[in-house]
Structure formats: C-alpha cells, structure tokens
Amino acid sequence: MDLTYDADSERFRGELRDFILRHRDLAPKSQGVMGGRATREMLDWQKLLLERGYAARSIPRKYGGHGATPNLIEAIILGEEFARSGVSSGVSGPGVDMLVPTLLEHGSEEQKLRFVGPTLRGELSWCQGYSEPGSGSDLASLQTSGTSDGSDLIVNGQKVWTSSAHLADMMFALVRTEANTKRHVGISYVLIPMDSAGVEVHPLRTMTGASEFNQVYLSDVRVPQTNIVGQRGEGWQIAHTTLKHERQVAGNPTELEATLRSLITLMENETRNGVRAIDQSALRERLLDLQARVLSLKCHAMRLLTCDLRGESPGVAGLVVKLQACELMHQMAALALDAMGDLGILYHGSKYERAEGTWQSEYMTWIGFIIAGGTAQIQKNIIAERGLRLPREPRPEAGG
Ligand SMILES: Cc1cc2nc3c(=O)[nH]c(=O)nc-3n(C[C@H](O)[C@H](O)[C@H](O)COP(=O)(O)OP(=O)(O)OC[C@H]3O[C@@H](n4cnc5c(N)ncnc54)[C@H](O)[C@@H]3O)c2cc1C
C-alpha cells in the first residue's frame, strides 16, 4: 500500500492550507448547523467555500455545486485539512450530508434543480422523518400512511426523535403509501414542507436539558406527489441510500486523531494529588488502547479509500466504520471526564469547567450517535449478516 500523495494532490493541499490560513477569520466559530437555520456568517462562509470549490466540490454547477471532476483524494484532503485546522468546513446536517447525495442518486431532474442548490447554500434546512413510536430499529414496521387524492398525497401519522424538526423548512420522510404489501415494499420517500397545514411539532426535552428532538404529528397533510423521490412505493432502497450517507458522517479519521491529540494535551495538564493524568497507569493504559484503535481506524480508512479508487466493494470492511468511530469518540470523551476527576461532572457554565464543557457535551453527543442511524446492536447484526454472511436472526414477517 502506497501511503504517499502524488504531486497534484500535495499542490491541492497546499492551496487549501493557504486558503484556510488567509480566510480563517471569516469562518464561523462552530462547525455549522446540524439542522436548523444557518447564521448570516455561515451563509457567507458557505458561499465562499462553494465559489472556491472547497464545498460541494464535485456536485454539478447546474445543481449549485462547484462542478469539479469527482476526485476521491481531493475529498479526503478537504476532510483532513478542515479537521486539522479546526476551521468550519461549511454547512452540515441532514440536508447537505444525507439528502443531497440521495437526491443526486435517486431524485428527478426537477427535484435536483429545486432542492439541491438551496440546501447546499444553507438556505433550506431539513429534518429526517424516519422513526416512529414502535418503529426505530424495526423501521419497516412504520405506520405513517399516504393516500392518493388526485395529484396529492394525504399523509397521516406520527414521527419521533426528529432532530431539529422545530427549525427545519422541510422533512424527508418515509410514508407507507401502498397497503397490504410486504413490510419493505409500499413505502415512499416523501419531501414534506414543514409549514404545510396539519404539521405539528412538539419538542422532547432530554436529560441534558436541551430540546433538540421532537415529535412530529402529521394530520391530513397534503403533499404533491411530485415530492415523492423515486417511484411511489419503492422508497425502501432510497431510505437506505440516506442511511448509508448518515453512517458515513461519523468516522473521519482526521477528526478522531484531532480528538486524540486534545485528549493527550488534557491528560498532560490535569493532575490528581500532584500526578499528571497521563502518568497514572490506569488512565495511561486506556489512552494507549484508544491511541492504537484510532491508528488502526486510520489505516482502515486508507484501505477503504484504496478499494474506492480501484472501484472495488469493501464488503464487511465498509460496515464497521460507524460502529467503531462512534464508540471510539465516546470512549475518548469518557477518558477525558475520568482524567478530570471531580471536574469531569461539571456541566454548563461552571468557572472550573475545562474546554468550555466540550468534553461533557461530546460524551453525551456520542452516546446519541451510537444510537442514531441504527444502534450499535443493529450495526453488529448488519456486520454479522450482510458482512460475514452469518445466519439471519428470525424476522417478524417470517413468524419467528
Ligand atoms: C441523537 C439521536 C438523533 C436522532 N435523530 C433522528 C432523526 O432526526 N430522525 C429520525 O427519524 N430518528 C432519529 N433518531 C432515532 C433513532 O434512529 C432511533 O433511536 C434508533 O433507530 C433506535 O430506535 P428506537 O429508539 O426506537 O429503539 P428500539 O428500536 O426500540 O431499540 C431498543 C433497544 O433494543 C435494541 N434492539 C432492537 N432491535 C434489535 C435487534 N434486532 N437485535 C439486537 N438488538 C436490538 C436496540 O439496539 C436498542 O438498544 C435519533 C436518535 C438519536 C439518539
């Protein structure tokens, strides 16, 4: 395996580094909007990134992207350099990260022209309407229904755990449009404007005190059938395309390395009874274990990149990244809290808080990501069944 980048790639990296260095003061402090409206600062930053080709680089110009020829190495370098510099890589969230690639693959020309550009520019924000009460891991059991009324669908049902639904302009939702079919057929992938009559958003307050999740009630919501992505009743595969992109959001090795570096710095500075955290054997052993795992995931990412460049399927190797990366991020945050000792339990604005409470919020955030987009247990089932071809567990429809 050749781990070096060629001269063109290094030239691209140099230009990007130079850009980040000269413009970093214009970048918003936070990474972006994980759903919800982008700030003016973020909109301006995103505009600059799109112009320079440092966001949506290979998305065609007619859909609002930069229009460069797709280049996997450049995409990796972009991820590496923004993560390394700690500078925002632009608008992120379910719209840009999940819906846009899904529309590019499955959407009609009209849908691509209408939705991709405004989403990339940060003008249109999205939420994901998949989960329902009783239909999370077993997503195919979803009950939200859509019936035809002329050129419209009339949608009724309830979604839950809908992140940022209270801030979103649109929802990409799974709706059962054909009754009396097998569980995985008859589901449509529908784009629903959140200001439609009959959409009600109720916040859910979590143990952190935040209300990022919502329940969304849909009562006789009228949606044009032109807002169905792909064929009506054939949305299950499209839903999986979105899930694939959701799972790829976690697992950037550069971000893992940056977190590891911050953890090492923290452990070099925190002391307990006069001894640095990094010199305490129990904590140090955990750090070394995590360091080895971060390095192995980095090598793993290079292996996946090699497969991509050769046009080969990575098979089971591609399925382990979300599970590994989310657990690693969570375990690094857990070690940081333990290294801080009593200070590790402080939250929200204490004057003794370290790094503005980032480690505490990361600890909670990554528990969430271990669950979202398919729980760790579901990921293990996928790895076992689709990756390792082990026997499938009994399915409800088979009467097991
Ligand atoms: C931070 C966060 C953000 C989210 N955002 C959204 C969003 O924007 N939109 C959206 O639609 N949903 C969202 N979700 C919901 C998420 O997709 C579901 O929580 C997840 O799919 C699990 O479903 P559930 O909560 O109903 O748990 P359940 O499916 O009821 O699972 C409960 C437990 O049983 C285990 N389990 C279930 N089935 C199996 C099995 N076959 N084998 C082994 N173990 C099993 C699970 O792993 C879990 O531990 C979000 C969740 C989180 C945590």
The ligand as an SDF file (V2000), in Angstrom:
LIG
                    3D

 53 58  0  0  0  0  0  0  0  0999 V2000
  -29.0610   11.6000   18.7720 C   0  0  0  0  0  0  0  0  0  0  0  0
  -30.1850   10.9620   18.0210 C   0  0  0  0  0  0  0  0  0  0  0  0
  -30.7300   11.6120   16.9290 C   0  0  0  0  0  0  0  0  0  0  0  0
  -31.8010   11.0330   16.2410 C   0  0  0  0  0  0  0  0  0  0  0  0
  -32.3400   11.7250   15.2110 N   0  0  0  0  0  0  0  0  0  0  0  0
  -33.3470   11.1710   14.4970 C   0  0  0  0  0  0  0  0  0  0  0  0
  -33.9320   11.8870   13.4050 C   0  0  0  0  0  0  0  0  0  0  0  0
  -33.5850   13.0340   13.1250 O   0  0  0  0  0  0  0  0  0  0  0  0
  -34.9160   11.2850   12.7140 N   0  0  0  0  0  0  0  0  0  0  0  0
  -35.3570   10.0300   12.9860 C   0  0  0  0  0  0  0  0  0  0  0  0
  -36.2120    9.5240   12.2720 O   0  0  0  0  0  0  0  0  0  0  0  0
  -34.8510    9.3270   14.0510 N   0  0  0  0  0  0  0  0  0  0  0  0
  -33.8690    9.8790   14.8070 C   0  0  0  0  0  0  0  0  0  0  0  0
  -33.3340    9.2000   15.8850 N   0  0  0  0  0  0  0  0  0  0  0  0
  -33.9290    7.9370   16.2800 C   0  0  0  0  0  0  0  0  0  0  0  0
  -33.0430    6.7320   16.0010 C   0  0  0  0  0  0  0  0  0  0  0  0
  -32.9940    6.4370   14.6280 O   0  0  0  0  0  0  0  0  0  0  0  0
  -33.6240    5.5630   16.8180 C   0  0  0  0  0  0  0  0  0  0  0  0
  -33.4820    5.9150   18.1810 O   0  0  0  0  0  0  0  0  0  0  0  0
  -32.9000    4.2760   16.5570 C   0  0  0  0  0  0  0  0  0  0  0  0
  -33.1350    3.8190   15.2550 O   0  0  0  0  0  0  0  0  0  0  0  0
  -33.3600    3.1910   17.5720 C   0  0  0  0  0  0  0  0  0  0  0  0
  -34.7400    3.0910   17.5850 O   0  0  0  0  0  0  0  0  0  0  0  0
  -35.5560    3.1470   18.9680 P   0  0  0  0  0  0  0  0  0  0  0  0
  -35.1020    4.3520   19.7260 O   0  0  0  0  0  0  0  0  0  0  0  0
  -37.0000    3.0330   18.6400 O   0  0  0  0  0  0  0  0  0  0  0  0
  -35.0670    1.9010   19.8010 O   0  0  0  0  0  0  0  0  0  0  0  0
  -35.5500    0.3860   19.6150 P   0  0  0  0  0  0  0  0  0  0  0  0
  -35.5520    0.0310   18.1810 O   0  0  0  0  0  0  0  0  0  0  0  0
  -36.8120    0.1850   20.3830 O   0  0  0  0  0  0  0  0  0  0  0  0
  -34.3780   -0.3930   20.3280 O   0  0  0  0  0  0  0  0  0  0  0  0
  -34.2680   -0.5010   21.7530 C   0  0  0  0  0  0  0  0  0  0  0  0
  -33.0560   -1.3480   22.0590 C   0  0  0  0  0  0  0  0  0  0  0  0
  -33.2330   -2.6750   21.5100 O   0  0  0  0  0  0  0  0  0  0  0  0
  -32.1310   -2.9970   20.6680 C   0  0  0  0  0  0  0  0  0  0  0  0
  -32.6180   -3.7880   19.5310 N   0  0  0  0  0  0  0  0  0  0  0  0
  -33.7160   -3.5290   18.7790 C   0  0  0  0  0  0  0  0  0  0  0  0
  -33.8260   -4.4560   17.7990 N   0  0  0  0  0  0  0  0  0  0  0  0
  -32.7640   -5.2860   17.9280 C   0  0  0  0  0  0  0  0  0  0  0  0
  -32.3200   -6.4510   17.2090 C   0  0  0  0  0  0  0  0  0  0  0  0
  -32.9760   -6.9050   16.1430 N   0  0  0  0  0  0  0  0  0  0  0  0
  -31.1930   -7.0690   17.6380 N   0  0  0  0  0  0  0  0  0  0  0  0
  -30.4900   -6.5920   18.7060 C   0  0  0  0  0  0  0  0  0  0  0  0
  -30.8780   -5.5010   19.4360 N   0  0  0  0  0  0  0  0  0  0  0  0
  -31.9890   -4.8600   19.0470 C   0  0  0  0  0  0  0  0  0  0  0  0
  -31.5820   -1.6660   20.1970 C   0  0  0  0  0  0  0  0  0  0  0  0
  -30.2300   -1.7680   19.8140 O   0  0  0  0  0  0  0  0  0  0  0  0
  -31.7690   -0.7960   21.4250 C   0  0  0  0  0  0  0  0  0  0  0  0
  -30.7080   -0.9960   22.3310 O   0  0  0  0  0  0  0  0  0  0  0  0
  -32.3000    9.7710   16.6310 C   0  0  0  0  0  0  0  0  0  0  0  0
  -31.7610    9.1300   17.7370 C   0  0  0  0  0  0  0  0  0  0  0  0
  -30.7290    9.7180   18.4400 C   0  0  0  0  0  0  0  0  0  0  0  0
  -30.1860    9.0120   19.6450 C   0  0  0  0  0  0  0  0  0  0  0  0
  1  2  1  0
  2  3  1  0
  2 52  2  0
  3  4  2  0
  4  5  1  0
  4 50  1  0
  5  6  2  0
  6  7  1  0
  6 13  1  0
  7  8  2  0
  7  9  1  0
  9 10  1  0
 10 11  2  0
 10 12  1  0
 12 13  2  0
 13 14  1  0
 14 15  1  0
 14 50  1  0
 15 16  1  0
 16 17  1  0
 16 18  1  0
 18 19  1  0
 18 20  1  0
 20 21  1  0
 20 22  1  0
 22 23  1  0
 23 24  1  0
 24 25  2  0
 24 26  1  0
 24 27  1  0
 27 28  1  0
 28 29  2  0
 28 30  1  0
 28 31  1  0
 31 32  1  0
 32 33  1  0
 33 34  1  0
 33 48  1  0
 34 35  1  0
 35 36  1  0
 35 46  1  0
 36 37  1  0
 36 45  1  0
 37 38  2  0
 38 39  1  0
 39 40  1  0
 39 45  2  0
 40 41  1  0
 40 42  2  0
 42 43  1  0
 43 44  2  0
 44 45  1  0
 46 47  1  0
 46 48  1  0
 48 49  1  0
 50 51  2  0
 51 52  1  0
 52 53  1  0
M  END
$$$$
